[in-house]
Amino acid sequence: MSEEKDQEIARLTQVASDRLMWLRVLENAVNDVDATLRKLKADVQEISNAVAQRNMGMISEMSEEEE
């Protein structure tokens, strides 16, 4: 009976270890995606700001020319 329990414990330990390994892999993947998303949002914001500044300069120049 003790041998059966030991085998069952070993099997459950192996299953738990496999699940933990997958959780770690998935956690790393999620963290990588999250970091990429933050970088993409920062890049988009930077481009948006640059375009807005360029457009404001163009509007100012057009206003000055009309006067």
N, CA, C and O atoms as a GROMACS GRO file, in nm:
protein
  268
    1MET      N    1   0.082  -0.120   0.000
    1MET     CA    2   0.000   0.000   0.000
    1MET      C    3   0.086   0.126   0.000
    1MET      O    4   0.055   0.223  -0.069
    2SER      N    5   0.194   0.125   0.077
    2SER     CA    6   0.280   0.241   0.085
    2SER      C    7   0.346   0.270  -0.050
    2SER      O    8   0.365   0.386  -0.087
    3GLU      N    9   0.381   0.163  -0.122
    3GLU     CA   10   0.442   0.181  -0.254
    3GLU      C   11   0.344   0.247  -0.350
    3GLU      O   12   0.386   0.331  -0.431
    4GLU      N   13   0.218   0.213  -0.344
    4GLU     CA   14   0.115   0.274  -0.429
    4GLU      C   15   0.100   0.422  -0.397
    4GLU      O   16   0.087   0.505  -0.487
    5LYS      N   17   0.103   0.454  -0.269
    5LYS     CA   18   0.094   0.594  -0.228
    5LYS      C   19   0.215   0.672  -0.277
    5LYS      O   20   0.201   0.785  -0.324
    6ASP      N   21   0.332   0.613  -0.265
    6ASP     CA   22   0.454   0.680  -0.312
    6ASP      C   23   0.448   0.705  -0.462
    6ASP      O   24   0.488   0.811  -0.510
    7GLN      N   25   0.398   0.606  -0.537
    7GLN     CA   26   0.386   0.622  -0.682
    7GLN      C   27   0.285   0.732  -0.716
    7GLN      O   28   0.307   0.812  -0.807
    8GLU      N   29   0.174   0.735  -0.644
    8GLU     CA   30   0.072   0.837  -0.667
    8GLU      C   31   0.126   0.976  -0.634
    8GLU      O   32   0.101   1.073  -0.706
    9ILE      N   33   0.200   0.986  -0.525
    9ILE     CA   34   0.260   1.114  -0.487
    9ILE      C   35   0.361   1.158  -0.592
    9ILE      O   36   0.365   1.275  -0.629
   10ALA      N   37   0.441   1.065  -0.641
   10ALA     CA   38   0.539   1.097  -0.745
   10ALA      C   39   0.469   1.143  -0.873
   10ALA      O   40   0.514   1.237  -0.938
   11ARG      N   41   0.360   1.078  -0.908
   11ARG     CA   42   0.284   1.116  -1.027
   11ARG      C   43   0.224   1.255  -1.011
   11ARG      O   44   0.232   1.337  -1.102
   12LEU      N   45   0.165   1.281  -0.896
   12LEU     CA   46   0.105   1.412  -0.871
   12LEU      C   47   0.212   1.522  -0.868
   12LEU      O   48   0.188   1.633  -0.915
   13THR      N   49   0.327   1.491  -0.813
   13THR     CA   50   0.437   1.586  -0.810
   13THR      C   51   0.483   1.619  -0.951
   13THR      O   52   0.512   1.734  -0.983
   14GLN      N   53   0.490   1.517  -1.036
   14GLN     CA   54   0.531   1.537  -1.175
   14GLN      C   55   0.428   1.623  -1.249
   14GLN      O   56   0.465   1.713  -1.325
   15VAL      N   57   0.300   1.596  -1.229
   15VAL     CA   58   0.194   1.675  -1.293
   15VAL      C   59   0.201   1.820  -1.245
   15VAL      O   60   0.191   1.913  -1.325
   16ALA      N   61   0.218   1.838  -1.115
   16ALA     CA   62   0.228   1.974  -1.061
   16ALA      C   63   0.350   2.046  -1.117
   16ALA      O   64   0.343   2.165  -1.147
   17SER      N   65   0.459   1.975  -1.130
   17SER     CA   66   0.581   2.035  -1.187
   17SER      C   67   0.559   2.077  -1.332
   17SER      O   68   0.601   2.185  -1.373
   18ASP      N   69   0.494   1.991  -1.410
   18ASP     CA   70   0.463   2.024  -1.549
   18ASP      C   71   0.374   2.148  -1.558
   18ASP      O   72   0.397   2.235  -1.642
   19ARG      N   73   0.275   2.154  -1.474
   19ARG     CA   74   0.183   2.268  -1.476
   19ARG      C   75   0.256   2.397  -1.437
   19ARG      O   76   0.232   2.502  -1.496
   20LEU      N   77   0.343   2.387  -1.338
   20LEU     CA   78   0.420   2.504  -1.297
   20LEU      C   79   0.510   2.553  -1.410
   20LEU      O   80   0.523   2.674  -1.432
   21MET      N   81   0.571   2.458  -1.481
   21MET     CA   82   0.656   2.495  -1.594
   21MET      C   83   0.574   2.572  -1.698
   21MET      O   84   0.618   2.676  -1.747
   22TRP      N   85   0.455   2.522  -1.732
   22TRP     CA   86   0.371   2.590  -1.830
   22TRP      C   87   0.327   2.727  -1.782
   22TRP      O   88   0.323   2.823  -1.859
   23LEU      N   89   0.295   2.736  -1.654
   23LEU     CA   90   0.256   2.867  -1.598
   23LEU      C   91   0.369   2.968  -1.610
   23LEU      O   92   0.345   3.084  -1.643
   24ARG      N   93   0.491   2.925  -1.584
   24ARG     CA   94   0.605   3.015  -1.594
   24ARG      C   95   0.627   3.060  -1.738
   24ARG      O   96   0.655   3.176  -1.764
   25VAL      N   97   0.614   2.965  -1.832
   25VAL     CA   98   0.630   3.000  -1.974
   25VAL      C   99   0.524   3.101  -2.016
   25VAL      O  100   0.554   3.201  -2.081
   26LEU      N  101   0.400   3.074  -1.977
   26LEU     CA  102   0.290   3.165  -2.014
   26LEU      C  103   0.305   3.301  -1.946
   26LEU      O  104   0.276   3.404  -2.006
   27GLU      N  105   0.351   3.301  -1.821
   27GLU     CA  106   0.372   3.429  -1.751
   27GLU      C  107   0.478   3.511  -1.823
   27GLU      O  108   0.460   3.632  -1.841
   28ASN      N  109   0.587   3.448  -1.866
   28ASN     CA  110   0.690   3.520  -1.941
   28ASN      C  111   0.634   3.574  -2.072
   28ASN      O  112   0.665   3.687  -2.111
   29ALA      N  113   0.553   3.495  -2.140
   29ALA     CA  114   0.493   3.539  -2.266
   29ALA      C  115   0.404   3.660  -2.243
   29ALA      O  116   0.409   3.757  -2.319
   30VAL      N  117   0.322   3.655  -2.139
   30VAL     CA  118   0.232   3.767  -2.108
   30VAL      C  119   0.313   3.891  -2.074
   30VAL      O  120   0.279   4.001  -2.118
   31ASN      N  121   0.419   3.875  -1.997
   31ASN     CA  122   0.504   3.990  -1.963
   31ASN      C  123   0.569   4.049  -2.086
   31ASN      O  124   0.580   4.171  -2.099
   32ASP      N  125   0.614   3.964  -2.179
   32ASP     CA  126   0.675   4.012  -2.302
   32ASP      C  127   0.573   4.089  -2.387
   32ASP      O  128   0.605   4.195  -2.442
   33VAL      N  129   0.453   4.036  -2.396
   33VAL     CA  130   0.348   4.104  -2.474
   33VAL      C  131   0.313   4.237  -2.409
   33VAL      O  132   0.295   4.337  -2.477
   34ASP      N  133   0.304   4.237  -2.276
   34ASP     CA  134   0.272   4.360  -2.204
   34ASP      C  135   0.380   4.467  -2.226
   34ASP      O  136   0.348   4.584  -2.248
   35ALA      N  137   0.505   4.426  -2.220
   35ALA     CA  138   0.615   4.521  -2.242
   35ALA      C  139   0.612   4.574  -2.385
   35ALA      O  140   0.634   4.694  -2.407
   36THR      N  141   0.584   4.488  -2.481
   36THR     CA  142   0.576   4.530  -2.621
   36THR      C  143   0.461   4.627  -2.640
   36THR      O  144   0.474   4.726  -2.713
   37LEU      N  145   0.350   4.600  -2.576
   37LEU     CA  146   0.233   4.689  -2.586
   37LEU      C  147   0.263   4.826  -2.527
   37LEU      O  148   0.226   4.928  -2.585
   38ARG      N  149   0.331   4.830  -2.412
   38ARG     CA  150   0.369   4.958  -2.352
   38ARG      C  151   0.462   5.036  -2.445
   38ARG      O  152   0.446   5.157  -2.462
   39LYS      N  153   0.557   4.967  -2.505
   39LYS     CA  154   0.651   5.032  -2.598
   39LYS      C  155   0.576   5.086  -2.719
   39LYS      O  156   0.602   5.198  -2.764
   40LEU      N  157   0.484   5.006  -2.772
   40LEU     CA  158   0.406   5.049  -2.888
   40LEU      C  159   0.322   5.172  -2.855
   40LEU      O  160   0.316   5.266  -2.934
   41LYS      N  161   0.258   5.172  -2.739
   41LYS     CA  162   0.178   5.287  -2.699
   41LYS      C  163   0.264   5.412  -2.683
   41LYS      O  164   0.223   5.522  -2.722
   42ALA      N  165   0.384   5.396  -2.627
   42ALA     CA  166   0.474   5.510  -2.610
   42ALA      C  167   0.519   5.562  -2.747
   42ALA      O  168   0.527   5.683  -2.767
   43ASP      N  169   0.548   5.472  -2.840
   43ASP     CA  170   0.589   5.514  -2.975
   43ASP      C  171   0.476   5.586  -3.047
   43ASP      O  172   0.498   5.688  -3.112
   44VAL      N  173   0.355   5.535  -3.035
   44VAL     CA  174   0.240   5.598  -3.098
   44VAL      C  175   0.217   5.737  -3.040
   44VAL      O  176   0.187   5.831  -3.113
   45GLN      N  177   0.231   5.749  -2.908
   45GLN     CA  178   0.214   5.880  -2.843
   45GLN      C  179   0.320   5.978  -2.891
   45GLN      O  180   0.291   6.095  -2.916
   46GLU      N  181   0.443   5.930  -2.903
   46GLU     CA  182   0.552   6.016  -2.950
   46GLU      C  183   0.526   6.065  -3.093
   46GLU      O  184   0.546   6.182  -3.123
   47ILE      N  185   0.481   5.976  -3.179
   47ILE     CA  186   0.450   6.014  -3.317
   47ILE      C  187   0.333   6.112  -3.319
   47ILE      O  188   0.337   6.211  -3.393
   48SER      N  189   0.231   6.085  -3.240
   48SER     CA  190   0.114   6.174  -3.234
   48SER      C  191   0.154   6.314  -3.190
   48SER      O  192   0.107   6.413  -3.245
   49ASN      N  193   0.241   6.322  -3.090
   49ASN     CA  194   0.288   6.452  -3.042
   49ASN      C  195   0.368   6.525  -3.149
   49ASN      O  196   0.351   6.645  -3.169
   50ALA      N  197   0.454   6.452  -3.219
   50ALA     CA  198   0.534   6.514  -3.325
   50ALA      C  199   0.444   6.566  -3.438
   50ALA      O  200   0.466   6.676  -3.489
   51VAL      N  201   0.346   6.489  -3.476
   51VAL     CA  202   0.254   6.531  -3.582
   51VAL      C  203   0.174   6.652  -3.537
   51VAL      O  204   0.153   6.745  -3.614
   52ALA      N  205   0.128   6.651  -3.411
   52ALA     CA  206   0.051   6.764  -3.359
   52ALA      C  207   0.134   6.892  -3.358
   52ALA      O  208   0.085   6.998  -3.394
   53GLN      N  209   0.261   6.881  -3.318
   53GLN     CA  210   0.349   6.998  -3.318
   53GLN      C  211   0.373   7.049  -3.460
   53GLN      O  212   0.372   7.169  -3.485
   54ARG      N  213   0.394   6.956  -3.552
   54ARG     CA  214   0.414   6.996  -3.692
   54ARG      C  215   0.290   7.067  -3.745
   54ARG      O  216   0.300   7.170  -3.810
   55ASN      N  217   0.175   7.011  -3.716
   55ASN     CA  218   0.050   7.071  -3.764
   55ASN      C  219   0.025   7.207  -3.702
   55ASN      O  220  -0.024   7.297  -3.770
   56MET      N  221   0.058   7.223  -3.575
   56MET     CA  222   0.040   7.354  -3.511
   56MET      C  223   0.131   7.456  -3.576
   56MET      O  224   0.092   7.572  -3.593
   57GLY      N  225   0.252   7.416  -3.612
   57GLY     CA  226   0.345   7.507  -3.680
   57GLY      C  227   0.292   7.546  -3.816
   57GLY      O  228   0.305   7.661  -3.857
   58MET      N  229   0.233   7.452  -3.887
   58MET     CA  230   0.178   7.481  -4.019
   58MET      C  231   0.058   7.576  -4.008
   58MET      O  232   0.041   7.665  -4.092
   59ILE      N  233  -0.023   7.557  -3.905
   59ILE     CA  234  -0.139   7.644  -3.885
   59ILE      C  235  -0.092   7.785  -3.852
   59ILE      O  236  -0.149   7.883  -3.901
   60SER      N  237   0.011   7.795  -3.768
   60SER     CA  238   0.064   7.927  -3.731
   60SER      C  239   0.119   7.998  -3.854
   60SER      O  240   0.096   8.117  -3.872
   61GLU      N  241   0.192   7.926  -3.938
   61GLU     CA  242   0.248   7.986  -4.060
   61GLU      C  243   0.136   8.032  -4.153
   61GLU      O  244   0.146   8.139  -4.214
   62MET      N  245   0.031   7.953  -4.166
   62MET     CA  246  -0.081   7.990  -4.253
   62MET      C  247  -0.152   8.114  -4.200
   62MET      O  248  -0.193   8.201  -4.277
   63SER      N  249  -0.166   8.122  -4.068
   63SER     CA  250  -0.231   8.239  -4.007
   63SER      C  251  -0.148   8.363  -4.030
   63SER      O  252  -0.204   8.469  -4.058
   64GLU      N  253  -0.019   8.354  -4.019
   64GLU     CA  254   0.070   8.469  -4.037
   64GLU      C  255   0.067   8.515  -4.182
   64GLU      O  256   0.072   8.635  -4.209
   65GLU      N  257   0.059   8.422  -4.276
   65GLU     CA  258   0.055   8.456  -4.419
   65GLU      C  259  -0.075   8.528  -4.456
   65GLU      O  260  -0.076   8.615  -4.543
   66GLU      N  261  -0.183   8.492  -4.390
   66GLU     CA  262  -0.312   8.553  -4.421
   66GLU      C  263  -0.320   8.697  -4.371
   66GLU      O  264  -0.395   8.778  -4.426
   67GLU      N  265  -0.245   8.729  -4.269
   67GLU     CA  266  -0.251   8.863  -4.211
   67GLU      C  267  -0.176   8.960  -4.290
   67GLU      O  268  -0.170   9.078  -4.255
   0.00000   0.00000   0.00000
